[in-house]
Amino acid sequence: MAFRDGPFENLKVPLAWTAAVVVIVGIIGAVMLLLGDSRGQSNPDDYGAARAGFETGAAPVGGALSAPVRWTGNAVDYVKGYFFAVSENRRLRQQVLELSAWRDDALALKNLNGRYEQMLGVKTEPPVPMVTGLAITDARGPFARSRLLNIGAAKGVRVGNPVLSEHGLVGRIMGASSGHSRMLLLTDVASRTPVLVERTDARAMLTGDGSGSPRMDYVRGAGSIQEGDRILTSGDGGGFPRGLPIGIAAKGVDGSWRVKLFSDRSAIDYVRVLLFQDFSQLADQNALNAPPLASLAAAPPPTPAQAAVIQDVATRRAAAAAATAERVRAANAAPPPAPVAAPVAATTAPASTTTRPAAARPATAQPRPAAPRPTAPAPVQPAATPEAEPTPAGAAE
Protein backbone atom coordinates (compact mmCIF):
# COMPACT_ATOMS: atom_id res chain seq x y z
CA MET A 1 0.00 0.00 0.00
CA ALA A 2 1.37 3.38 -0.97
CA PHE A 3 1.58 6.29 1.43
CA ARG A 4 -1.00 8.25 -0.47
CA ASP A 5 -3.53 5.47 0.08
CA GLY A 6 -3.28 5.86 3.89
CA PRO A 7 -5.51 7.81 6.28
CA PHE A 8 -3.41 10.97 5.92
CA GLU A 9 -3.75 11.30 2.17
CA ASN A 10 -6.25 14.08 2.47
CA LEU A 11 -4.41 15.98 5.24
CA LYS A 12 -3.13 19.35 4.07
CA VAL A 13 -1.08 21.79 6.22
CA PRO A 14 -0.91 25.44 5.29
CA LEU A 15 2.57 26.52 4.30
CA ALA A 16 2.49 29.82 6.20
CA TRP A 17 1.55 28.19 9.50
CA THR A 18 4.30 25.64 9.04
CA ALA A 19 6.88 28.32 8.47
CA ALA A 20 5.72 30.29 11.46
CA VAL A 21 5.93 27.29 13.76
CA VAL A 22 9.42 26.55 12.56
CA VAL A 23 10.53 30.13 13.15
CA ILE A 24 9.06 30.19 16.65
CA VAL A 25 10.73 26.91 17.57
CA GLY A 26 14.04 28.22 16.24
CA ILE A 27 13.76 31.41 18.26
CA ILE A 28 13.00 29.49 21.43
CA GLY A 29 15.95 27.19 20.81
CA ALA A 30 18.26 30.13 20.19
CA VAL A 31 17.17 31.83 23.40
CA MET A 32 17.70 28.65 25.38
CA LEU A 33 21.18 28.19 23.91
CA LEU A 34 22.09 31.77 24.76
CA LEU A 35 20.89 31.33 28.30
CA GLY A 36 22.79 28.07 28.71
CA ASP A 37 26.09 29.21 27.20
CA SER A 38 26.40 32.87 28.17
CA ARG A 39 29.24 33.65 30.66
CA GLY A 40 29.99 37.32 30.05
CA GLN A 41 27.01 38.89 31.87
CA SER A 42 27.77 41.52 34.42
CA ASN A 43 25.09 40.21 36.80
CA PRO A 44 24.75 36.41 36.66
CA ASP A 45 21.96 36.43 39.25
CA ASP A 46 19.50 37.69 36.63
CA TYR A 47 19.52 34.46 34.67
CA GLY A 48 20.89 32.03 37.24
CA ALA A 49 17.53 30.50 38.08
CA ALA A 50 16.55 30.08 34.41
CA ARG A 51 19.91 28.52 33.57
CA ALA A 52 19.74 26.11 36.47
CA GLY A 53 16.24 25.03 35.45
CA PHE A 54 17.31 24.50 31.86
CA GLU A 55 20.31 22.40 32.89
CA THR A 56 18.14 20.36 35.23
CA GLY A 57 15.73 19.56 32.47
CA ALA A 58 18.32 19.04 29.73
CA ALA A 59 20.50 16.59 31.69
CA PRO A 60 18.05 13.65 31.65
CA VAL A 61 17.18 14.33 28.04
CA GLY A 62 20.86 14.36 27.03
CA GLY A 63 21.52 11.17 28.96
CA ALA A 64 18.58 9.43 27.30
CA LEU A 65 19.61 10.59 23.83
CA SER A 66 23.29 9.55 24.37
CA ALA A 67 22.45 6.09 25.71
CA PRO A 68 21.64 4.58 22.28
CA VAL A 69 24.86 6.03 20.94
CA ARG A 70 26.87 4.37 23.73
CA TRP A 71 25.09 1.10 23.31
CA THR A 72 25.71 1.17 19.58
CA GLY A 73 29.43 1.85 20.07
CA ASN A 74 29.80 -0.97 22.59
CA ALA A 75 27.99 -3.37 20.29
CA VAL A 76 30.22 -2.42 17.37
CA ASP A 77 33.36 -2.92 19.49
CA TYR A 78 32.13 -6.29 20.67
CA VAL A 79 31.40 -7.44 17.15
CA LYS A 80 34.75 -6.17 15.90
CA GLY A 81 36.57 -7.87 18.78
CA TYR A 82 34.80 -11.11 18.07
CA PHE A 83 35.58 -11.09 14.36
CA PHE A 84 39.19 -9.82 14.77
CA ALA A 85 40.15 -11.84 17.88
CA VAL A 86 42.44 -14.18 15.96
CA SER A 87 44.50 -11.42 14.40
CA GLU A 88 44.64 -9.53 17.71
CA ASN A 89 45.82 -12.66 19.48
CA ARG A 90 48.59 -13.16 16.95
CA ARG A 91 49.68 -9.55 17.32
CA LEU A 92 49.80 -9.81 21.11
CA ARG A 93 51.78 -13.05 20.95
CA GLN A 94 54.38 -11.43 18.73
CA GLN A 95 54.61 -8.45 21.05
CA VAL A 96 55.08 -10.73 24.07
CA LEU A 97 57.95 -12.52 22.34
CA GLU A 98 59.67 -9.24 21.53
CA LEU A 99 59.24 -7.94 25.06
CA SER A 100 60.55 -11.21 26.51
CA ALA A 101 63.78 -10.77 24.57
CA TRP A 102 64.08 -7.21 25.83
CA ARG A 103 63.43 -8.40 29.37
CA ASP A 104 66.20 -11.02 29.16
CA ASP A 105 68.62 -8.43 27.80
CA ALA A 106 67.70 -5.99 30.55
CA LEU A 107 68.27 -8.61 33.27
CA ALA A 108 71.62 -9.60 31.78
CA LEU A 109 72.75 -5.99 31.54
CA LYS A 110 71.60 -5.33 35.09
CA ASN A 111 73.61 -8.29 36.37
CA LEU A 112 76.66 -7.27 34.34
CA ASN A 113 76.41 -3.68 35.53
CA GLY A 114 76.25 -4.84 39.14
CA ARG A 115 79.37 -6.96 38.73
CA TYR A 116 81.18 -4.09 37.04
CA GLU A 117 80.32 -1.81 39.94
CA GLN A 118 81.65 -4.38 42.41
CA MET A 119 84.87 -4.78 40.42
CA LEU A 120 85.37 -1.03 40.23
CA GLY A 121 85.06 -0.99 44.01
CA VAL A 122 88.09 -3.30 44.36
CA LYS A 123 90.98 -1.11 45.52
CA THR A 124 94.36 -1.72 47.10
CA GLU A 125 96.28 0.34 49.63
CA PRO A 126 98.58 1.74 48.37
CA PRO A 127 96.99 1.88 44.88
CA VAL A 128 98.26 -0.58 42.26
CA PRO A 129 97.50 -0.23 38.50
CA MET A 130 94.92 -2.74 37.21
CA VAL A 131 93.51 -3.94 33.89
CA THR A 132 90.16 -5.69 33.39
CA GLY A 133 89.77 -8.85 31.34
CA LEU A 134 87.36 -11.70 30.58
CA ALA A 135 87.92 -15.41 31.17
CA ILE A 136 87.16 -17.02 27.80
CA THR A 137 88.08 -20.68 28.36
CA ASP A 138 88.35 -22.99 31.36
CA ALA A 139 90.93 -25.80 31.66
CA ARG A 140 89.90 -28.46 34.19
CA GLY A 141 91.37 -31.74 35.25
CA PRO A 142 91.86 -33.92 38.34
CA PHE A 143 94.34 -31.41 39.75
CA ALA A 144 94.68 -28.61 37.15
CA ARG A 145 92.67 -25.42 37.50
CA SER A 146 93.43 -22.58 35.08
CA ARG A 147 91.68 -20.01 32.89
CA LEU A 148 92.55 -18.24 29.64
CA LEU A 149 92.10 -14.44 29.71
CA ASN A 150 91.62 -12.09 26.76
CA ILE A 151 94.32 -9.64 27.94
CA GLY A 152 98.06 -10.04 27.64
CA ALA A 153 101.45 -8.37 27.51
CA ALA A 154 100.12 -5.62 25.22
CA LYS A 155 98.29 -4.20 28.26
CA GLY A 156 101.17 -4.70 30.68
CA VAL A 157 100.27 -8.18 31.99
CA ARG A 158 103.32 -10.20 33.09
CA VAL A 159 103.99 -13.56 34.67
CA GLY A 160 103.31 -13.49 38.40
CA ASN A 161 100.69 -10.72 38.43
CA PRO A 162 97.87 -11.33 40.96
CA VAL A 163 94.32 -11.73 39.58
CA LEU A 164 91.22 -10.52 41.47
CA SER A 165 87.49 -10.95 41.00
CA GLU A 166 84.86 -8.70 42.54
CA HIS A 167 85.02 -10.81 45.73
CA GLY A 168 88.73 -11.45 46.27
CA LEU A 169 91.93 -13.10 45.05
CA VAL A 170 91.47 -15.72 42.31
CA GLY A 171 95.00 -16.68 41.28
CA ARG A 172 98.04 -15.39 39.43
CA ILE A 173 99.32 -15.15 35.86
CA MET A 174 101.50 -18.09 34.83
CA GLY A 175 101.98 -17.22 31.13
CA ALA A 176 101.35 -14.24 28.88
CA SER A 177 101.39 -13.52 25.13
CA SER A 178 100.69 -10.21 23.42
CA GLY A 179 96.89 -10.56 23.49
CA HIS A 180 96.14 -13.40 25.92
CA SER A 181 97.35 -14.76 29.25
CA ARG A 182 96.83 -17.88 31.35
CA MET A 183 95.70 -17.64 34.96
CA LEU A 184 96.55 -20.30 37.56
CA LEU A 185 93.76 -20.58 40.14
CA LEU A 186 94.36 -20.90 43.87
CA THR A 187 92.89 -24.42 43.79
CA ASP A 188 95.49 -25.74 41.33
CA VAL A 189 97.91 -28.30 42.72
CA ALA A 190 100.86 -26.11 41.70
CA SER A 191 99.54 -23.02 43.54
CA ARG A 192 101.44 -21.77 46.61
CA THR A 193 100.40 -18.50 48.23
CA PRO A 194 101.81 -16.93 51.45
CA VAL A 195 98.86 -15.91 53.64
CA LEU A 196 98.14 -14.59 57.13
CA VAL A 197 95.28 -14.77 59.62
CA GLU A 198 93.77 -11.32 60.00
CA ARG A 199 92.90 -11.76 63.67
CA THR A 200 96.27 -12.99 64.96
CA ASP A 201 98.62 -12.06 62.10
CA ALA A 202 99.83 -15.69 62.03
CA ARG A 203 101.60 -16.76 58.84
CA ALA A 204 100.82 -19.86 56.76
CA MET A 205 101.12 -21.24 53.23
CA LEU A 206 97.95 -21.73 51.16
CA THR A 207 98.40 -24.88 49.06
CA GLY A 208 96.06 -25.97 46.28
CA ASP A 209 95.22 -29.66 45.99
CA GLY A 210 92.58 -29.70 43.25
CA SER A 211 89.62 -29.38 45.62
CA GLY A 212 87.37 -26.36 45.95
CA SER A 213 88.95 -25.34 49.28
CA PRO A 214 92.78 -25.13 49.34
CA ARG A 215 94.70 -26.33 52.37
CA MET A 216 96.66 -24.22 54.88
CA ASP A 217 100.11 -25.63 55.66
CA TYR A 218 102.85 -24.55 58.08
CA VAL A 219 100.53 -22.58 60.35
CA ARG A 220 102.72 -20.76 62.88
CA GLY A 221 101.63 -20.69 66.51
CA ALA A 222 99.36 -22.92 68.55
CA GLY A 223 95.75 -21.74 68.56
CA SER A 224 96.50 -18.94 66.12
CA ILE A 225 93.60 -19.84 63.81
CA GLN A 226 89.90 -20.40 64.48
CA GLU A 227 86.74 -21.10 62.53
CA GLY A 228 85.61 -18.04 60.60
CA ASP A 229 88.94 -16.15 60.60
CA ARG A 230 89.52 -14.04 57.50
CA ILE A 231 92.53 -15.11 55.45
CA LEU A 232 94.53 -12.44 53.58
CA THR A 233 97.71 -12.37 51.54
CA SER A 234 100.77 -11.70 53.72
CA GLY A 235 103.04 -10.20 51.05
CA ASP A 236 105.93 -12.47 52.11
CA GLY A 237 108.34 -13.07 49.25
CA GLY A 238 107.17 -10.01 47.32
CA GLY A 239 104.87 -11.91 44.95
CA PHE A 240 101.58 -10.44 46.19
CA PRO A 241 100.65 -7.17 47.88
CA ARG A 242 99.72 -7.47 51.51
CA GLY A 243 96.04 -7.57 52.53
CA LEU A 244 94.25 -9.04 49.47
CA PRO A 245 91.14 -10.95 50.68
CA ILE A 246 91.14 -14.70 50.01
CA GLY A 247 88.51 -16.47 52.12
CA ILE A 248 87.34 -17.81 55.48
CA ALA A 249 89.13 -20.46 57.55
CA ALA A 250 87.25 -23.73 58.08
CA LYS A 251 88.07 -27.17 59.44
CA GLY A 252 88.25 -29.90 56.80
CA VAL A 253 86.95 -33.46 57.14
CA ASP A 254 90.54 -34.68 57.33
CA GLY A 255 91.28 -32.40 60.30
CA SER A 256 93.38 -29.89 58.36
CA TRP A 257 92.65 -26.19 58.10
CA ARG A 258 91.17 -25.12 54.77
CA VAL A 259 89.92 -21.89 53.24
CA LYS A 260 86.47 -21.26 51.75
CA LEU A 261 87.32 -18.90 48.91
CA PHE A 262 85.46 -15.64 48.44
CA SER A 263 85.76 -16.10 44.68
CA ASP A 264 83.36 -19.10 44.82
CA ARG A 265 80.39 -16.79 45.46
CA SER A 266 79.90 -16.22 41.72
CA ALA A 267 81.26 -17.40 38.39
CA ILE A 268 84.77 -16.24 37.52
CA ASP A 269 84.09 -14.33 34.30
CA TYR A 270 85.34 -10.77 34.63
CA VAL A 271 88.62 -10.34 36.50
CA ARG A 272 91.13 -7.58 37.22
CA VAL A 273 94.86 -8.16 36.88
CA LEU A 274 97.11 -6.20 39.26
CA LEU A 275 100.18 -4.94 37.41
CA PHE A 276 102.33 -5.68 40.45
CA GLN A 277 106.02 -6.60 40.19
CA ASP A 278 107.64 -5.78 43.55
CA PHE A 279 107.19 -3.46 46.50
CA SER A 280 109.51 -0.81 45.03
CA GLN A 281 106.77 0.27 42.61
CA LEU A 282 104.48 1.14 45.54
CA ALA A 283 106.82 3.93 46.69
CA ASP A 284 107.13 7.34 45.05
CA GLN A 285 110.65 7.31 43.63
CA ASN A 286 110.66 11.06 43.02
CA ALA A 287 109.81 11.71 46.66
CA LEU A 288 112.51 9.29 47.83
CA ASN A 289 115.18 10.85 45.60
CA ALA A 290 114.28 14.46 46.44
CA PRO A 291 116.77 16.53 48.49
CA PRO A 292 116.05 16.77 52.24
CA LEU A 293 114.97 20.43 52.03
CA ALA A 294 112.99 20.11 48.83
CA SER A 295 109.72 20.49 50.71
CA LEU A 296 110.94 23.77 52.25
CA ALA A 297 111.63 25.27 48.83
CA ALA A 298 107.95 25.21 47.97
CA ALA A 299 106.88 26.47 51.42
CA PRO A 300 105.59 30.04 51.80
CA PRO A 301 108.07 32.71 52.98
CA PRO A 302 108.45 32.94 56.79
CA THR A 303 106.90 35.72 58.80
CA PRO A 304 109.12 38.44 60.35
CA ALA A 305 108.97 36.71 63.75
CA GLN A 306 109.97 33.38 62.21
CA ALA A 307 112.78 35.06 60.24
CA ALA A 308 114.14 36.62 63.46
CA VAL A 309 114.12 33.23 65.20
CA ILE A 310 115.88 31.60 62.25
CA GLN A 311 118.51 34.37 62.18
CA ASP A 312 119.13 34.03 65.92
CA VAL A 313 119.61 30.28 65.64
CA ALA A 314 122.00 30.73 62.72
CA THR A 315 124.04 33.35 64.67
CA ARG A 316 124.35 31.08 67.68
CA ARG A 317 125.44 28.17 65.53
CA ALA A 318 128.07 30.35 63.80
CA ALA A 319 129.42 31.61 67.14
CA ALA A 320 129.63 28.10 68.53
CA ALA A 321 131.45 26.91 65.41
CA ALA A 322 133.95 29.81 65.62
CA ALA A 323 134.67 29.11 69.29
CA THR A 324 135.27 25.44 68.57
CA ALA A 325 137.63 26.29 65.71
CA GLU A 326 139.57 28.76 67.93
CA ARG A 327 140.04 26.13 70.64
CA VAL A 328 141.30 23.61 68.11
CA ARG A 329 143.72 26.15 66.60
CA ALA A 330 145.11 27.13 70.07
CA ALA A 331 145.61 23.49 70.99
CA ASN A 332 147.56 22.86 67.79
CA ALA A 333 149.81 25.96 68.23
CA ALA A 334 150.86 25.28 71.89
CA PRO A 335 154.41 23.68 72.31
CA PRO A 336 154.64 20.28 73.96
CA PRO A 337 155.62 20.19 77.65
CA ALA A 338 159.41 19.95 78.33
CA PRO A 339 160.71 16.90 80.19
CA VAL A 340 162.41 17.34 83.58
CA ALA A 341 166.24 17.79 83.12
CA ALA A 342 168.60 15.49 85.01
CA PRO A 343 170.98 17.06 87.62
CA VAL A 344 174.25 18.22 86.10
CA ALA A 345 176.32 17.16 89.05
CA ALA A 346 175.47 13.53 88.55
CA THR A 347 177.10 13.39 85.10
CA THR A 348 180.20 15.61 85.57
CA ALA A 349 183.56 14.90 87.06
CA PRO A 350 184.52 16.28 90.54
CA ALA A 351 185.40 19.95 90.30
CA SER A 352 187.42 22.23 92.54
CA THR A 353 186.01 23.58 95.71
CA THR A 354 185.55 26.96 94.05
CA THR A 355 182.92 25.72 91.60
CA ARG A 356 179.48 27.14 92.40
CA PRO A 357 176.67 24.54 92.56
CA ALA A 358 174.32 26.57 90.38
CA ALA A 359 173.30 23.65 88.11
CA ALA A 360 172.08 21.65 91.06
CA ARG A 361 168.77 23.59 91.11
CA PRO A 362 166.92 22.64 87.86
CA ALA A 363 163.52 23.31 89.42
CA THR A 364 163.88 27.06 88.84
CA ALA A 365 165.02 26.74 85.25
CA GLN A 366 162.72 28.13 82.50
CA PRO A 367 162.59 26.72 78.96
CA ARG A 368 163.59 28.97 76.13
CA PRO A 369 160.72 30.34 74.04
CA ALA A 370 161.97 28.94 70.73
CA ALA A 371 163.67 25.59 70.67
CA PRO A 372 165.24 24.35 67.42
CA ARG A 373 164.05 20.79 68.07
CA PRO A 374 160.92 20.26 70.12
CA THR A 375 161.97 16.73 71.02
CA ALA A 376 165.31 17.72 72.60
CA PRO A 377 165.43 19.17 76.13
CA ALA A 378 166.19 22.88 76.25
CA PRO A 379 169.21 24.12 78.30
CA VAL A 380 168.35 25.41 81.72
CA GLN A 381 169.44 28.72 83.22
CA PRO A 382 169.90 29.38 86.92
CA ALA A 383 167.55 31.93 88.31
CA ALA A 384 169.97 33.38 90.92
CA THR A 385 173.13 33.80 88.73
CA PRO A 386 172.17 34.46 85.16
CA GLU A 387 175.79 35.03 84.11
CA ALA A 388 176.79 31.40 84.70
CA GLU A 389 176.07 29.04 81.82
CA PRO A 390 175.18 25.42 82.66
CA THR A 391 177.49 22.73 81.43
CA PRO A 392 175.79 20.16 79.17
CA ALA A 393 175.86 16.59 80.29
CA GLY A 394 178.77 14.64 78.89
CA ALA A 395 180.76 17.80 77.88
CA ALA A 396 183.06 17.93 80.95
CA GLU A 397 186.18 15.81 80.72
C-alpha positions, 0 to 999 in steps of 0.5 A: 500500500502506498503512502497516499492510500493511507488515512493521511492522504487528504491531510493538508497543512498550510505553508504559512503556519508551518513556516511560522511554527518553525521560526518560533521553535528556532527562536525558542531554541536560540534563546535557550542556547544563549541562556545556557552558554552565556558567561559574560554577563555583568550580573549572573543572578539575573539568569541564574535561576533560568539557567539552572532550570534549563540544565536540570531539564536538559541533563536527563534528556541528554543522557537518554539521547546519548544512551543509544549512541553508547550502546551502539558503540559498545555493540560495534566494538564487541562485534569487531573484537569477536571477528578480529580476535584471531589477528589480535591474538597473533599480534599480542603473541608477537609483542610478548615474544619481543618484550621477553627478549628485551626483558632477558637483555635488561636482566643480563645488563643489570647483572653485568652492571652490578658486577662491574660496579663491584669490580670497580670498588676493588681497591688496594692500599697503596693503589696498584694499576689494574687492567680488566679482562674476561675469562674465555676458556676454562681448563679443568682436570683432576688437579689442574685449574686454570683459565685463559684471559683475553688480555696479555702483555700488550696491556702490561700483563706479566707472569706473576701478576695477581688476579682478582674478582669482585670478591677477592683473590682468584690466582696469578698469571703463569703465562702471557702472550701479546693478546692473551694470558693464562691464569693459575687458580688458587685451587690448582695443585701447583699453587702456593700463596703466602697468607696470614690470619687477619685476627692474629697475624699468624703466617701460613702457606695456602696450598692448592690440591685440586679441591674447591677449598685449598689447604693451609700448611705450616701454620705458625703458633698454637691456637693462632687460627679459628673457625671463621677467621679471615685469610689475607695475603701476607706479602711475604716473598714479594709476589703479592701485595699485603692484605688481598682478601682470600677467604674464610678459615674452616676445618676440613673433614681430614682435620686440616685447616682449609679456606672457603674462597670468596671467589666461589660466590659467583662465576669467575668471568670478569677479572682484574689483573694487578700490574704488580712486580715488587714493592719498590713500585708502591713507593714514590721514587721522586719523593725518595730521591728528592733533596732533604729540604725540597719540601721547604723550597715550595713552602711560603716565605716565613713571617718576620717573627719566624725570620728573626728566630731563624737568624738568631739560631744561625748566629748562635750556631756560627758563634759556637762553630767559631769558638770550637775552631779557635780552641782547636787552633790554640791546641795545635799551636801550643808547644809540647811540655818539656821533660824534667832535666837530670841534675848536672852534678850527677854526670860531671867529674869532681870539680874544685872547691871553688865551683858554684853549685848553680846547676844543682837547682833545675827546678827554677830553670825556665825553657827557652821560648823557641827551641830548634828541636821540640823533642830535645830538652832545652838548656836550663838557666839558673835563676839566681846567677844568670851570668853562669852558663850550665854545662851540658851533660857529657861535655866535661872531661 
